[in-house]
Amino acid sequence: MQLWFDIWQLKFNADKCKLMNIGHSLQTKYYMGEGPGRKELESVHQERDLGVITTSDLKSSSQCTKYAATARKVIAMVRRTFKNLDIEDFRLPYKT
């Protein structure tokens, strides 16, 4: 990859690059750069990018758990704030 970046004269930040093994659990190590500036890529099992959590097993459970917890917090906040609401009145602040 480093050669490709050099050919196209692109800057590459190896500190922000991470390694995720998808589909296998082989412990491999990858390096970026050459000589004294050579850095080992950090191996991760899950990473968040553009608001989407990707895991090495490609299951969406982490993403669903996170957003379900957020929804439960919103519901709890609405219930604490508006104590005497019926179902129809509850829908307006919940959807907002």
C-alpha positions in Angstrom: 0.0 0.0 0.0 2.8 2.4 0.8 4.2 2.0 -2.7 0.7 2.9 -4.2 0.6 6.0 -2.0 4.1 7.0 -3.1 3.2 6.6 -6.8 0.1 8.7 -6.5 1.8 11.2 -4.1 -0.8 10.8 -1.4 -0.1 11.3 2.3 -0.9 8.4 4.5 -1.2 8.4 8.3 -0.1 5.0 9.6 -1.1 6.0 13.1 -4.8 6.1 12.1 -4.7 2.8 10.2 -5.8 -0.3 12.0 -5.9 -4.0 11.1 -9.1 -6.2 11.4 -9.0 -9.9 10.6 -12.4 -10.8 9.1 -13.3 -14.5 8.8 -10.3 -15.9 10.6 -8.5 -15.5 13.8 -4.9 -15.9 12.6 -2.6 -13.7 14.5 -0.9 -11.8 11.7 1.2 -8.6 11.9 1.4 -6.0 9.2 3.7 -3.0 9.0 3.5 0.3 7.2 6.6 2.1 5.9 10.2 1.2 5.6 13.3 1.7 7.6 13.2 3.5 10.9 9.7 4.9 10.3 8.2 1.4 10.0 5.1 1.0 12.2 3.2 -2.0 13.2 -0.6 -1.7 12.5 -2.8 -2.0 15.6 -5.0 -5.1 15.5 -8.7 -4.5 16.6 -11.8 -6.6 16.9 -14.3 -3.8 16.4 -14.0 -0.3 14.9 -16.4 2.6 14.5 -16.3 4.6 11.3 -18.9 7.1 10.1 -21.1 6.1 13.0 -21.2 2.4 12.0 -19.6 -0.2 14.3 -17.9 -3.0 12.3 -16.8 -6.1 14.1 -14.5 -8.9 13.0 -17.4 -11.4 12.9 -19.5 -8.9 10.9 -22.4 -9.2 13.3 -24.5 -6.1 14.0 -25.1 -6.9 17.7 -22.8 -4.1 18.9 -24.5 -1.6 16.7 -28.0 -2.7 17.7 -27.1 -2.8 21.4 -25.7 0.7 21.3 -28.8 2.2 19.6 -31.2 0.2 21.7 -29.5 1.7 24.8 -29.8 5.2 23.4 -33.6 4.6 22.7 -34.1 3.4 26.3 -32.4 6.5 27.6 -34.7 8.7 25.6 -37.8 6.8 26.7 -36.7 7.1 30.4 -36.1 10.8 30.0 -39.5 11.4 28.5 -41.2 9.3 31.3 -39.3 11.2 34.0 -40.1 14.6 32.5 -43.8 14.0 31.6 -45.3 11.9 34.4 -49.0 12.1 33.5 -49.2 11.3 29.8 -51.5 8.8 28.1 -50.3 6.9 25.1 -51.4 9.5 22.5 -49.7 12.3 24.4 -46.5 10.2 24.9 -46.0 9.8 21.2 -45.4 13.5 20.5 -42.4 14.0 22.7 -41.0 10.5 22.0 -41.0 11.1 18.2 -39.6 14.5 18.7 
